[in-house]
């Protein structure tokens, strides 16, 4: 099963770290990601840019409404995501419970919607494009 692991962090705490401390943290995360790769659990992932440069789109009365920043009232913002292959939710929890990224903030772990993933693959086949699930 595929799982999306959403990592949250407090950007002000991150920015308060020295460059060396940030690099050591990132290196420890990369080392664990390498362990996940060796176990064939790591599918992919990406860090996100600052929430201060984000926008949130929504529909209001049929028109697109654009707001600065993430749509939440919290110090912790989405900092990145990791795509994980695991047997089930308990296995995903076990794998992510050892991830050094937990020191920066919580991870939300959600199963990928396999039904929508299959629909995307079917659509990509029909149009001759890549399926990116």
N, CA, C and O atoms as a printed pandas DataFrame, in Angstrom:
     atom_number atom_name residue_name chain_id  residue_number  x_coord  y_coord  z_coord
0              1         N          UNK        A               1    0.837   -1.182    0.000
1              2        CA          UNK        A               1    0.000    0.000    0.000
2              3         C          UNK        A               1    0.878    1.240    0.000
3              4         O          UNK        A               1    1.979    1.252    0.551
4              5         N          UNK        A               2    0.359    2.281   -0.634
5              6        CA          UNK        A               2    1.064    3.558   -0.644
6              7         C          UNK        A               2    0.502    4.473    0.442
7              8         O          UNK        A               2   -0.706    4.528    0.674
8              9         N          UNK        A               3    1.411    5.186    1.097
9             10        CA          UNK        A               3    1.036    6.142    2.121
10            11         C          UNK        A               3    1.713    7.471    1.848
11            12         O          UNK        A               3    2.862    7.518    1.408
12            13         N          UNK        A               4    0.991    8.547    2.112
13            14        CA          UNK        A               4    1.541    9.887    2.010
14            15         C          UNK        A               4    1.769   10.365    3.431
15            16         O          UNK        A               4    0.840   10.405    4.238
16            17         N          UNK        A               5    2.995   10.725    3.732
17            18        CA          UNK        A               5    3.376   11.174    5.067
18            19         C          UNK        A               5    3.649   12.668    4.983
19            20         O          UNK        A               5    4.618   13.100    4.359
20            21         N          UNK        A               6    2.790   13.446    5.615
21            22        CA          UNK        A               6    2.891   14.904    5.577
22            23         C          UNK        A               6    3.631   15.379    6.821
23            24         O          UNK        A               6    3.181   15.156    7.945
24            25         N          UNK        A               7    4.763   16.032    6.611
25            26        CA          UNK        A               7    5.583   16.504    7.730
26            27         C          UNK        A               7    5.332   17.970    8.014
27            28         O          UNK        A               7    5.385   18.803    7.110
28            29         N          UNK        A               8    5.059   18.285    9.271
29            30        CA          UNK        A               8    4.781   19.660    9.682
30            31         C          UNK        A               8    5.928   20.188   10.540
31            32         O          UNK        A               8    6.607   19.428   11.231
32            33         N          UNK        A               9    6.132   21.503   10.484
33            34        CA          UNK        A               9    7.167   22.116   11.296
34            35         C          UNK        A               9    6.809   23.562   11.604
35            36         O          UNK        A               9    5.995   24.180   10.917
36            37         N          UNK        A              10    7.427   24.079   12.641
37            38        CA          UNK        A              10    7.306   25.488   13.003
38            39         C          UNK        A              10    8.463   26.205   12.306
39            40         O          UNK        A              10    9.619   26.040   12.694
40            41         N          UNK        A              11    8.155   26.996   11.282
41            42        CA          UNK        A              11    9.215   27.634   10.495
42            43         C          UNK        A              11   10.082   28.572   11.327
43            44         O          UNK        A              11   11.276   28.701   11.058
44            45         N          UNK        A              12    9.508   29.225   12.327
45            46        CA          UNK        A              12   10.320   30.141   13.141
46            47         C          UNK        A              12   11.357   29.364   13.952
47            48         O          UNK        A              12   12.478   29.838   14.134
48            49         N          UNK        A              13   10.996   28.183   14.437
49            50        CA          UNK        A              13   11.970   27.344   15.148
50            51         C          UNK        A              13   13.056   26.860   14.199
51            52         O          UNK        A              13   14.235   26.845   14.552
52            53         N          UNK        A              14   12.656   26.464   12.991
53            54        CA          UNK        A              14   13.627   26.028   11.982
54            55         C          UNK        A              14   14.591   27.161   11.640
55            56         O          UNK        A              14   15.804   26.956   11.588
56            57         N          UNK        A              15   14.050   28.350   11.410
57            58        CA          UNK        A              15   14.882   29.493   11.029
58            59         C          UNK        A              15   15.806   29.936   12.153
59            60         O          UNK        A              15   16.821   30.582   11.894
60            61         N          UNK        A              16   15.473   29.601   13.399
61            62        CA          UNK        A              16   16.310   29.969   14.541
62            63         C          UNK        A              16   17.534   29.060   14.674
63            64         O          UNK        A              16   18.483   29.397   15.383
64            65         N          UNK        A              17   17.516   27.906   13.994
65            66        CA          UNK        A              17   18.662   26.993   14.045
66            67         C          UNK        A              17   19.822   27.547   13.237
67            68         O          UNK        A              17   19.619   28.251   12.247
68            69         N          UNK        A              18   21.028   27.231   13.657
69            70        CA          UNK        A              18   22.204   27.603   12.872
70            71         C          UNK        A              18   22.205   26.808   11.564
71            72         O          UNK        A              18   21.542   25.777   11.451
72            73         N          UNK        A              19   22.948   27.295   10.598
73            74        CA          UNK        A              19   23.073   26.582    9.319
74            75         C          UNK        A              19   23.630   25.184    9.559
75            76         O          UNK        A              19   23.177   24.222    8.939
76            77         N          UNK        A              20   24.612   25.063   10.457
77            78        CA          UNK        A              20   25.180   23.741   10.765
78            79         C          UNK        A              20   24.136   22.813   11.371
79            80         O          UNK        A              20   24.067   21.639   11.010
80            81         N          UNK        A              21   23.322   23.331   12.293
81            82        CA          UNK        A              21   22.287   22.503   12.919
82            83         C          UNK        A              21   21.235   22.082   11.890
83            84         O          UNK        A              21   20.756   20.948   11.917
84            85         N          UNK        A              22   20.881   22.990   10.991
85            86        CA          UNK        A              22   19.935   22.637    9.929
86            87         C          UNK        A              22   20.522   21.535    9.050
87            88         O          UNK        A              22   19.826   20.579    8.708
88            89         N          UNK        A              23   21.798   21.662    8.682
89            90        CA          UNK        A              23   22.440   20.666    7.818
90            91         C          UNK        A              23   22.519   19.307    8.510
91            92         O          UNK        A              23   22.280   18.277    7.879
92            93         N          UNK        A              24   22.850   19.295    9.795
93            94        CA          UNK        A              24   22.914   18.033   10.539
94            95         C          UNK        A              24   21.538   17.365   10.578
95            96         O          UNK        A              24   21.428   16.148   10.432
96            97         N          UNK        A              25   20.494   18.167   10.777
97            98        CA          UNK        A              25   19.137   17.634   10.808
98            99         C          UNK        A              25   18.773   17.023    9.454
99           100         O          UNK        A              25   18.274   15.900    9.382
100          101         N          UNK        A              26   19.030   17.777    8.383
101          102        CA          UNK        A              26   18.714   17.299    7.035
102          103         C          UNK        A              26   19.506   16.031    6.728
103          104         O          UNK        A              26   18.968   15.081    6.159
104          105         N          UNK        A              27   20.780   16.017    7.104
105          106        CA          UNK        A              27   21.608   14.820    6.875
106          107         C          UNK        A              27   21.029   13.601    7.593
107          108         O          UNK        A              27   21.029   12.502    7.039
108          109         N          UNK        A              28   20.538   13.784    8.817
109          110        CA          UNK        A              28   19.960   12.648    9.545
110          111         C          UNK        A              28   18.672   12.168    8.863
111          112         O          UNK        A              28   18.399   10.969    8.823
112          113         N          UNK        A              29   17.891   13.102    8.332
113          114        CA          UNK        A              29   16.679   12.719    7.593
114          115         C          UNK        A              29   17.052   11.962    6.317
115          116         O          UNK        A              29   16.440   10.943    5.995
116          117         N          UNK        A              30   18.055   12.461    5.593
117          118        CA          UNK        A              30   18.495   11.787    4.373
118          119         C          UNK        A              30   19.002   10.383    4.683
119          120         O          UNK        A              30   18.739    9.448    3.927
120          121         N          UNK        A              31   19.722   10.229    5.782
121          122        CA          UNK        A              31   20.252    8.909    6.152
122          123         C          UNK        A              31   19.102    7.932    6.413
123          124         O          UNK        A              31   19.172    6.770    6.013
124          125         N          UNK        A              32   18.051    8.397    7.077
125          126        CA          UNK        A              32   16.923    7.501    7.324
126          127         C          UNK        A              32   16.158    7.228    6.026
127          128         O          UNK        A              32   15.684    6.113    5.811
128          129         N          UNK        A              33   16.036    8.230    5.170
129          130        CA          UNK        A              33   15.407    8.010    3.867
130          131         C          UNK        A              33   16.174    6.941    3.077
131          132         O          UNK        A              33   15.571    6.123    2.383
132          133         N          UNK        A              34   17.509    6.956    3.191
133          134        CA          UNK        A              34   18.320    5.921    2.533
134          135         C          UNK        A              34   18.000    4.539    3.101
135          136         O          UNK        A              34   17.967    3.553    2.364
136          137         N          UNK        A              35   17.764    4.470    4.408
137          138        CA          UNK        A              35   17.374    3.200    5.033
138          139         C          UNK        A              35   16.017    2.737    4.489
139          140         O          UNK        A              35   15.819    1.553    4.215
140          141         N          UNK        A              36   15.093    3.678    4.338
141          142        CA          UNK        A              36   13.792    3.338    3.753
142          143         C          UNK        A              36   13.954    2.855    2.308
143          144         O          UNK        A              36   13.253    1.936    1.885
144          145         N          UNK        A              37   14.875    3.468    1.546
145          146        CA          UNK        A              37   15.134    3.030    0.168
146          147         C          UNK        A              37   15.647    1.590    0.146
147          148         O          UNK        A              37   15.193    0.764   -0.646
148          149         N          UNK        A              38   16.598    1.311    1.031
149          150        CA          UNK        A              38   17.166   -0.050    1.075
150          151         C          UNK        A              38   16.079   -1.084    1.376
151          152         O          UNK        A              38   16.144   -2.209    0.880
152          153         N          UNK        A              39   15.091   -0.719    2.175
153          154        CA          UNK        A              39   13.993   -1.618    2.488
154          155         C          UNK        A              39   12.875   -1.580    1.455
155          156         O          UNK        A              39   11.844   -2.229    1.626
156          157         N          UNK        A              40   13.080   -0.818    0.383
157          158        CA          UNK        A              40   12.100   -0.659   -0.701
158          159         C          UNK        A              40   10.773   -0.066   -0.216
159          160         O          UNK        A              40    9.697   -0.424   -0.694
160          161         N          UNK        A              41   10.888    0.857    0.755
161          162        CA          UNK        A              41    9.706    1.540    1.278
162          163         C          UNK        A              41    9.602    2.969    0.758
163          164         O          UNK        A              41    8.503    3.520    0.701
164          165         N          UNK        A              42   10.717    3.577    0.380
165          166        CA          UNK        A              42   10.746    4.974   -0.047
166          167         C          UNK        A              42   10.339    5.063   -1.513
167          168         O          UNK        A              42   10.976    4.460   -2.377
168          169         N          UNK        A              43    9.286    5.810   -1.787
169          170        CA          UNK        A              43    8.852    6.032   -3.173
170          171         C          UNK        A              43    9.312    7.401   -3.655
171          172         O          UNK        A              43    9.720    7.551   -4.807
172          173         N          UNK        A              44    9.250    8.383   -2.793
173          174        CA          UNK        A              44    9.660    9.733   -3.161
174          175         C          UNK        A              44    9.291   10.706   -2.069
175          176         O          UNK        A              44    8.734   10.324   -1.040
176          177         N          UNK        A              45    9.600   11.952   -2.295
177          178        CA          UNK        A              45    9.274   12.981   -1.324
178          179         C          UNK        A              45    9.814   14.314   -1.772
179          180         O          UNK        A              45   10.564   14.407   -2.744
180          181         N          UNK        A              46    9.426   15.335   -1.057
181          182        CA          UNK        A              46    9.872   16.676   -1.417
182          183         C          UNK        A              46    9.695   17.597   -0.221
183          184         O          UNK        A              46    8.697   17.517    0.495
184          185         N          UNK        A              47   10.662   18.466   -0.013
185          186        CA          UNK        A              47   10.514   19.543    0.965
186          187         C          UNK        A              47    9.784   20.690    0.280
187          188         O          UNK        A              47    9.892   20.868   -0.933
188          189         N          UNK        A              48    9.056   21.449    1.049
189          190        CA          UNK        A              48    8.305   22.576    0.496
190          191         C          UNK        A              48    8.974   23.886    0.859
191          192         O          UNK        A              48    9.633   24.000    1.892
192          193         N          UNK        A              49    8.796   24.876   -0.006
193          194        CA          UNK        A              49    9.284   26.212    0.281
194          195         C          UNK        A              49    8.502   26.821    1.435
195          196         O          UNK        A              49    7.538   26.229    1.921
196          197         N          UNK        A              50    8.912   27.981    1.865
197          198        CA          UNK        A              50    8.308   28.640    3.013
198          199         C          UNK        A              50    6.822   28.907    2.814
199          200         O          UNK        A              50    6.381   29.291    1.730
200          201         N          UNK        A              51    6.071   28.697    3.870
201          202        CA          UNK        A              51    4.634   28.980    3.835
202          203         C          UNK        A              51    4.375   30.468    3.613
203          204         O          UNK        A              51    3.299   30.852    3.154
204          205         N          UNK        A              52    5.358   31.303    3.936
205          206        CA          UNK        A              52    5.168   32.746    3.742
206          207         C          UNK        A              52    5.056   33.108    2.260
207          208         O          UNK        A              52    4.563   34.184    1.920
208          209         N          UNK        A              53    5.510   32.218    1.382
209          210        CA          UNK        A              53    5.424   32.466   -0.060
210          211         C          UNK        A              53    4.302   31.648   -0.699
211          212         O          UNK        A              53    4.183   31.610   -1.924
212          213         N          UNK        A              54    3.481   30.996    0.123
213          214        CA          UNK        A              54    2.398   30.145   -0.388
214          215         C          UNK        A              54    1.129   30.968   -0.611
215          216         O          UNK        A              54    0.956   32.048   -0.046
216          217         N          UNK        A              55    0.265   30.434   -1.436
217          218        CA          UNK        A              55   -1.087   30.975   -1.595
218          219         C          UNK        A              55   -2.066   29.819   -1.487
219          220         O          UNK        A              55   -1.727   28.670   -1.770
220          221         N          UNK        A              56   -3.276   30.138   -1.075
221          222        CA          UNK        A              56   -4.347   29.153   -0.995
222          223         C          UNK        A              56   -5.469   29.599   -1.907
223          224         O          UNK        A              56   -5.941   30.732   -1.816
224          225         N          UNK        A              57   -5.900   28.699   -2.794
225          226        CA          UNK        A              57   -6.998   28.978   -3.718
226          227         C          UNK        A              57   -8.267   28.333   -3.202
227          228         O          UNK        A              57   -8.237   27.218   -2.681
228          229         N          UNK        A              58   -9.372   29.027   -3.345
229          230        CA          UNK        A              58  -10.677   28.459   -3.022
230          231         C          UNK        A              58  -11.708   29.111   -3.938
231          232         O          UNK        A              58  -11.439   30.126   -4.580
232          233         N          UNK        A              59  -12.883   28.512   -3.984
233          234        CA          UNK        A              59  -13.978   29.092   -4.758
234          235         C          UNK        A              59  -14.921   29.817   -3.813
235          236         O          UNK        A              59  -15.308   29.288   -2.771
236          237         N          UNK        A              60  -15.281   31.022   -4.190
237          238        CA          UNK        A              60  -16.234   31.809   -3.420
238          239         C          UNK        A              60  -17.219   32.426   -4.403
239          240         O          UNK        A              60  -16.847   33.266   -5.222
240          241         N          UNK        A              61  -18.468   32.009   -4.316
241          242        CA          UNK        A              61  -19.501   32.494   -5.237
242          243         C          UNK        A              61  -19.107   32.273   -6.695
243          244         O          UNK        A              61  -19.349   33.129   -7.545
244          245         N          UNK        A              62  -18.503   31.126   -6.979
245          246        CA          UNK        A              62  -18.136   30.770   -8.339
246          247         C          UNK        A              62  -16.867   31.439   -8.856
247          248         O          UNK        A              62  -16.508   31.254  -10.018
248          249         N          UNK        A              63  -16.182   32.210   -8.019
249          250        CA          UNK        A              63  -14.938   32.871   -8.430
250          251         C          UNK        A              63  -13.781   32.361   -7.582
251          252         O          UNK        A              63  -13.948   31.989   -6.421
252          253         N          UNK        A              64  -12.614   32.356   -8.191
253          254        CA          UNK        A              64  -11.422   31.913   -7.470
254          255         C          UNK        A              64  -11.000   33.008   -6.494
255          256         O          UNK        A              64  -10.824   34.169   -6.864
256          257         N          UNK        A              65  -10.842   32.600   -5.234
257          258        CA          UNK        A              65  -10.375   33.487   -4.177
258          259         C          UNK        A              65   -8.947   33.087   -3.847
259          260         O          UNK        A              65   -8.674   31.914   -3.590
260          261         N          UNK        A              66   -8.038   34.044   -3.853
261          262        CA          UNK        A              66   -6.625   33.785   -3.580
262          263         C          UNK        A              66   -6.256   34.448   -2.260
263          264         O          UNK        A              66   -6.442   35.651   -2.080
264          265         N          UNK        A              67   -5.726   33.637   -1.335
265          266        CA          UNK        A              67   -5.283   34.158   -0.037
266          267         C          UNK        A              67   -3.805   33.867    0.130
267          268         O          UNK        A              67   -3.319   32.822   -0.302
268          269         N          UNK        A              68   -3.095   34.783    0.753
269          270        CA          UNK        A              68   -1.683   34.562    1.045
270          271         C          UNK        A              68   -1.537   33.514    2.133
271          272         O          UNK        A              68   -2.324   33.466    3.078
272          273         N          UNK        A              69   -0.516   32.673    1.987
273          274        CA          UNK        A              69   -0.176   31.708    3.020
274          275         C          UNK        A              69   -1.043   30.470    3.022
275          276         O          UNK        A              69   -1.988   30.346    2.243
276          277         N          UNK        A              70   -0.701   29.556    3.916
277          278        CA          UNK        A              70   -1.492   28.326    4.043
278          279         C          UNK        A              70   -2.822   28.631    4.719
279          280         O          UNK        A              70   -2.954   29.618    5.443
280          281         N          UNK        A              71   -3.787   27.786    4.479
281          282        CA          UNK        A              71   -5.133   27.971    5.020
282          283         C          UNK        A              71   -5.240   27.261    6.356
283          284         O          UNK        A              71   -5.915   26.237    6.467
284          285         N          UNK        A              72   -4.575   27.801    7.374
285          286        CA          UNK        A              72   -4.667   27.241    8.714
286          287         C          UNK        A              72   -4.198   28.276    9.720
287          288         O          UNK        A              72   -3.427   29.180    9.395
288          289         N          UNK        A              73   -4.666   28.132   10.922
289          290        CA          UNK        A              73   -4.295   29.027   12.017
290          291         C          UNK        A              73   -3.418   28.252   12.987
291          292         O          UNK        A              73   -3.868   27.884   14.072
292          293         N          UNK        A              74   -2.187   28.003   12.613
293          294        CA          UNK        A              74   -1.287   27.207   13.433
294          295         C          UNK        A              74    0.133   27.664   13.177
295          296         O          UNK        A              74    0.452   28.156   12.094
296          297         N          UNK        A              75    0.991   27.498   14.183
297          298        CA          UNK        A              75    2.405   27.799   13.975
298          299         C          UNK        A              75    3.051   26.746   13.089
299          300         O          UNK        A              75    3.989   27.040   12.349
300          301         N          UNK        A              76    2.549   25.519   13.164
301          302        CA          UNK        A              76    3.117   24.450   12.354
302          303         C          UNK        A              76    2.483   24.458   10.973
303          304         O          UNK        A              76    1.261   24.508   10.836
304          305         N          UNK        A              77    3.324   24.408    9.960
305          306        CA          UNK        A              77    2.863   24.392    8.577
306          307         C          UNK        A              77    3.428   23.153    7.889
307          308         O          UNK        A              77    4.391   22.548    8.361
308          309         N          UNK        A              78    2.819   22.792    6.784
309          310        CA          UNK        A              78    3.303   21.655    6.014
310          311         C          UNK        A              78    4.693   21.972    5.486
311          312         O          UNK        A              78    4.882   22.946    4.756
312          313         N          UNK        A              79    5.652   21.154    5.854
313          314        CA          UNK        A              79    7.033   21.390    5.457
314          315         C          UNK        A              79    7.502   20.490    4.329
315          316         O          UNK        A              79    8.490   20.786    3.658
316          317         N          UNK        A              80    6.787   19.384    4.121
317          318        CA          UNK        A              80    7.171   18.462    3.069
318          319         C          UNK        A              80    6.347   17.200    3.148
319          320         O          UNK        A              80    5.492   17.044    4.020
320          321         N          UNK        A              81    6.622   16.301    2.219
321          322        CA          UNK        A              81    5.893   15.041    2.193
322          323         C          UNK        A              81    6.824   13.922    1.769
323          324         O          UNK        A              81    7.838   14.142    1.108
324          325         N          UNK        A              82    6.453   12.726    2.167
325          326        CA          UNK        A              82    7.203   11.538    1.805
326          327         C          UNK        A              82    6.200   10.499    1.327
327          328         O          UNK        A              82    5.177   10.276    1.974
328          329         N          UNK        A              83    6.485    9.870    0.209
329          330        CA          UNK        A              83    5.655    8.778   -0.301
330          331         C          UNK        A              83    6.288    7.475    0.142
331          332         O          UNK        A              83    7.474    7.233   -0.080
332          333         N          UNK        A              84    5.480    6.644    0.770
333          334        CA          UNK        A              84    5.979    5.457    1.434
334          335         C          UNK        A              84    5.215    4.226    0.959
335          336         O          UNK        A              84    4.006    4.285    0.735
336          337         N          UNK        A              85    5.916    3.129    0.811
337          338        CA          UNK        A              85    5.291    1.829    0.541
338          339         C          UNK        A              85    5.358    1.027    1.833
339          340         O          UNK        A              85    6.436    0.832    2.394
340          341         N          UNK        A              86    4.201    0.562    2.303
341          342        CA          UNK        A              86    4.147   -0.206    3.543
342          343         C          UNK        A              86    3.044   -1.248    3.436
343          344         O          UNK        A              86    2.157   -1.136    2.589
344          345         N          UNK        A              87    3.099   -2.249    4.283
345          346        CA          UNK        A              87    2.110   -3.329    4.256
346          347         C          UNK        A              87    0.722   -2.846    4.655
347          348         O          UNK        A              87   -0.282   -3.264    4.079
348          349         N          UNK        A              88    0.680   -1.959    5.648
349          350        CA          UNK        A              88   -0.583   -1.439    6.167
350          351         C          UNK        A              88   -0.261   -0.204    7.006
351          352         O          UNK        A              88    0.900    0.188    7.119
352          353         N          UNK        A              89   -1.289    0.407    7.593
353          354        CA          UNK        A              89   -1.080    1.627    8.372
354          355         C          UNK        A              89   -0.142    1.394    9.551
355          356         O          UNK        A              89    0.713    2.234    9.833
356          357         N          UNK        A              90   -0.287    0.273   10.237
357          358        CA          UNK        A              90    0.602    0.001   11.372
358          359         C          UNK        A              90    2.061   -0.099   10.935
359          360         O          UNK        A              90    2.954    0.351   11.654
360          361         N          UNK        A              91    2.307   -0.678    9.774
361          362        CA          UNK        A              91    3.666   -0.770    9.249
362          363         C          UNK        A              91    4.189    0.628    8.908
363          364         O          UNK        A              91    5.342    0.944    9.197
364          365         N          UNK        A              92    3.345    1.465    8.295
365          366        CA          UNK        A              92    3.739    2.843    7.971
366          367         C          UNK        A              92    4.064    3.616    9.249
367          368         O          UNK        A              92    5.042    4.363    9.296
368          369         N          UNK        A              93    3.243    3.435   10.285
369          370        CA          UNK        A              93    3.503    4.094   11.569
370          371         C          UNK        A              93    4.842    3.645   12.133
371          372         O          UNK        A              93    5.629    4.462   12.610
372          373         N          UNK        A              94    5.096    2.348   12.077
373          374        CA          UNK        A              94    6.359    1.812   12.579
374          375         C          UNK        A              94    7.553    2.414   11.839
375          376         O          UNK        A              94    8.544    2.801   12.458
376          377         N          UNK        A              95    7.453    2.491   10.517
377          378        CA          UNK        A              95    8.552    3.051    9.721
378          379         C          UNK        A              95    8.758    4.538   10.022
379          380         O          UNK        A              95    9.891    4.980   10.209
380          381         N          UNK        A              96    7.685    5.296   10.068
381          382        CA          UNK        A              96    7.808    6.741   10.252
382          383         C          UNK        A              96    8.106    7.128   11.696
383          384         O          UNK        A              96    8.590    8.232   11.948
384          385         N          UNK        A              97    7.827    6.245   12.641
385          386        CA          UNK        A              97    8.098    6.567   14.047
386          387         C          UNK        A              97    9.589    6.686   14.326
387          388         O          UNK        A              97    9.985    7.236   15.354
388          389         N          UNK        A              98   10.418    6.178   13.425
389          390        CA          UNK        A              98   11.872    6.272   13.579
390          391         C          UNK        A              98   12.470    7.395   12.734
391          392         O          UNK        A              98   13.687    7.580   12.739
392          393         N          UNK        A              99   11.638    8.150   12.006
393          394        CA          UNK        A              99   12.150    9.197   11.127
394          395         C          UNK        A              99   12.603   10.401   11.944
395          396         O          UNK        A              99   11.847   10.894   12.781
396          397         N          UNK        A             100   13.824   10.882   11.718
397          398        CA          UNK        A             100   14.319   12.042   12.463
398          399         C          UNK        A             100   13.477   13.302   12.251
399          400         O          UNK        A             100   13.532   14.220   13.069
400          401         N          UNK        A             101   12.707   13.359   11.177
401          402        CA          UNK        A             101   11.869   14.530   10.927
402          403         C          UNK        A             101   10.864   14.785   12.038
403          404         O          UNK        A             101   10.360   15.901   12.170
404          405         N          UNK        A             102   10.563   13.763   12.841
405          406        CA          UNK        A             102    9.644   13.944   13.969
406          407         C          UNK        A             102   10.165   14.970   14.972
407          408         O          UNK        A             102    9.385   15.558   15.722
408          409         N          UNK        A             103   11.477   15.187   14.986
409          410        CA          UNK        A             103   12.047   16.176   15.906
410          411         C          UNK        A             103   11.632   17.593   15.509
411          412         O          UNK        A             103   11.645   18.491   16.351
412          413         N          UNK        A             104   11.267   17.807   14.253
413          414        CA          UNK        A             104   10.856   19.126   13.775
414          415         C          UNK        A             104    9.357   19.344   13.928
415          416         O          UNK        A             104    8.895   20.484   13.983
416          417         N          UNK        A             105    8.599   18.259   13.995
417          418        CA          UNK        A             105    7.148   18.382   14.109
418          419         C          UNK        A             105    6.478   17.078   13.732
419          420         O          UNK        A             105    7.145   16.105   13.379
420          421         N          UNK        A             106    5.169   17.060   13.806
421          422        CA          UNK        A             106    4.427   15.816   13.577
422          423         C          UNK        A             106    4.358   15.412   12.107
423          424         O          UNK        A             106    4.525   16.232   11.204
424          425         N          UNK        A             107    4.109   14.135   11.900
425          426        CA          UNK        A             107    3.796   13.599   10.579
426          427         C          UNK        A             107    2.342   13.155   10.580
427          428         O          UNK        A             107    1.883   12.513   11.524
428          429         N          UNK        A             108    1.631   13.494    9.535
429          430        CA          UNK        A             108    0.306   12.941    9.293
430          431         C          UNK        A             108    0.485   11.853    8.250
431          432         O          UNK        A             108    1.075   12.093    7.197
432          433         N          UNK        A             109   -0.017   10.664    8.532
433          434        CA          UNK        A             109    0.138    9.528    7.621
434          435         C          UNK        A             109   -1.244    9.158    7.100
435          436         O          UNK        A             109   -2.160    8.868    7.869
436          437         N          UNK        A             110   -1.375    9.176    5.776
437          438        CA          UNK        A             110   -2.651    8.835    5.157
438          439         C          UNK        A             110   -2.416    7.877    4.008
439          440         O          UNK        A             110   -1.464    8.025    3.242
440          441         N          UNK        A             111   -3.292    6.893    3.896
441          442        CA          UNK        A             111   -3.214    5.958    2.773
442          443         C          UNK        A             111   -3.561    6.693    1.487
443          444         O          UNK        A             111   -4.449    7.545    1.461
444          445         N          UNK        A             112   -2.850    6.352    0.431
445          446        CA          UNK        A             112   -3.202    6.892   -0.887
446          447         C          UNK        A             112   -4.530    6.281   -1.303
447          448         O          UNK        A             112   -4.824    5.132   -0.975
448          449         N          UNK        A             113   -5.317    7.043   -2.014
449          450        CA          UNK        A             113   -6.605    6.551   -2.498
450          451         C          UNK        A             113   -6.351    5.724   -3.753
451          452         O          UNK        A             113   -6.199    6.269   -4.846
452          453         N          UNK        A             114   -6.308    4.421   -3.590
453          454        CA          UNK        A             114   -5.975    3.517   -4.697
454          455         C          UNK        A             114   -7.014    3.597   -5.817
455          456         O          UNK        A             114   -6.680    3.388   -6.983
456          457         N          UNK        A             115   -8.266    3.895   -5.477
457          458        CA          UNK        A             115   -9.320    4.003   -6.489
458          459         C          UNK        A             115   -9.034    5.174   -7.419
459          460         O          UNK        A             115   -9.089    5.031   -8.641
460          461         N          UNK        A             116   -8.728    6.331   -6.840
461          462        CA          UNK        A             116   -8.407    7.507   -7.661
462          463         C          UNK        A             116   -7.115    7.266   -8.430
463          464         O          UNK        A             116   -6.994    7.665   -9.588
464          465         N          UNK        A             117   -6.144    6.610   -7.782
465          466        CA          UNK        A             117   -4.892    6.283   -8.464
466          467         C          UNK        A             117   -5.134    5.428   -9.696
467          468         O          UNK        A             117   -4.514    5.657  -10.734
468          469         N          UNK        A             118   -6.023    4.449   -9.602
469          470        CA          UNK        A             118   -6.350    3.601  -10.748
470          471         C          UNK        A             118   -7.068    4.410  -11.824
471          472         O          UNK        A             118   -6.817    4.230  -13.016
472          473         N          UNK        A             119   -7.961    5.300  -11.401
473          474        CA          UNK        A             119   -8.661    6.151  -12.369
474          475         C          UNK        A             119   -7.661    7.033  -13.128
475          476         O          UNK        A             119   -7.800    7.231  -14.335
476          477         N          UNK        A             120   -6.654    7.561  -12.422
477          478        CA          UNK        A             120   -5.622    8.382  -13.060
478          479         C          UNK        A             120   -4.819    7.553  -14.058
479          480         O          UNK        A             120   -4.536    8.010  -15.165
480          481         N          UNK        A             121   -4.455    6.335  -13.664
481          482        CA          UNK        A             121   -3.702    5.458  -14.569
482          483         C          UNK        A             121   -4.526    5.129  -15.812
483          484         O          UNK        A             121   -3.998    5.134  -16.925
484          485         N          UNK        A             122   -5.816    4.843  -15.632
485          486        CA          UNK        A             122   -6.688    4.547  -16.769
486          487         C          UNK        A             122   -6.806    5.760  -17.686
487          488         O          UNK        A             122   -6.756    5.625  -18.909
488          489         N          UNK        A             123   -6.960    6.929  -17.103
489          490        CA          UNK        A             123   -7.065    8.166  -17.890
490          491         C          UNK        A             123   -5.768    8.412  -18.677
491          492         O          UNK        A             123   -5.804    8.749  -19.860
492          493         N          UNK        A             124   -4.627    8.239  -18.003
493          494        CA          UNK        A             124   -3.340    8.451  -18.673
494          495         C          UNK        A             124   -3.176    7.488  -19.847
495          496         O          UNK        A             124   -2.655    7.874  -20.893
496          497         N          UNK        A             125   -3.615    6.238  -19.684
497          498        CA          UNK        A             125   -3.541    5.266  -20.776
498          499         C          UNK        A             125   -4.395    5.721  -21.952
499          500         O          UNK        A             125   -3.988    5.602  -23.108
500          501         N          UNK        A             126   -5.596    6.248  -21.648
501          502        CA          UNK        A             126   -6.492    6.689  -22.716
502          503         C          UNK        A             126   -5.920    7.859  -23.507
503          504         O          UNK        A             126   -6.101    7.930  -24.722
504          505         N          UNK        A             127   -5.232    8.778  -22.831
505          506        CA          UNK        A             127   -4.711    9.964  -23.522
506          507         C          UNK        A             127   -3.253    9.800  -23.956
507          508         O          UNK        A             127   -2.691   10.674  -24.617
508          509         N          UNK        A             128   -2.644    8.660  -23.574
509          510        CA          UNK        A             128   -1.272    8.405  -23.978
510          511         C          UNK        A             128   -0.253    9.159  -23.172
511          512         O          UNK        A             128    0.870    9.354  -23.637
512          513         N          UNK        A             129   -0.604    9.594  -21.972
513          514        CA          UNK        A             129    0.315   10.340  -21.109
514          515         C          UNK        A             129    0.788    9.503  -19.945
515          516         O          UNK        A             129    0.338    8.371  -19.767
516          517         N          UNK        A             130    1.705   10.054  -19.139
517          518        CA          UNK        A             130    2.228    9.307  -17.992
518          519         C          UNK        A             130    1.230    9.322  -16.836
519          520         O          UNK        A             130    0.554   10.324  -16.603
520          521         N          UNK        A             131    1.146    8.220  -16.126
521          522        CA          UNK        A             131    0.357    8.134  -14.899
522          523         C          UNK        A             131    1.300    8.425  -13.736
523          524         O          UNK        A             131    2.294    7.719  -13.564
524          525         N          UNK        A             132    1.022    9.411  -12.966
525          526        CA          UNK        A             132    1.906    9.783  -11.869
526          527         C          UNK        A             132    1.206    9.618  -10.540
527          528         O          UNK        A             132    0.893   10.598   -9.865
528          529         N          UNK        A             133    0.961    8.368  -10.164
529          530        CA          UNK        A             133    0.358    8.111   -8.850
530          531         C          UNK        A             133    1.405    7.701   -7.876
531          532         O          UNK        A             133    1.098    7.439   -6.712
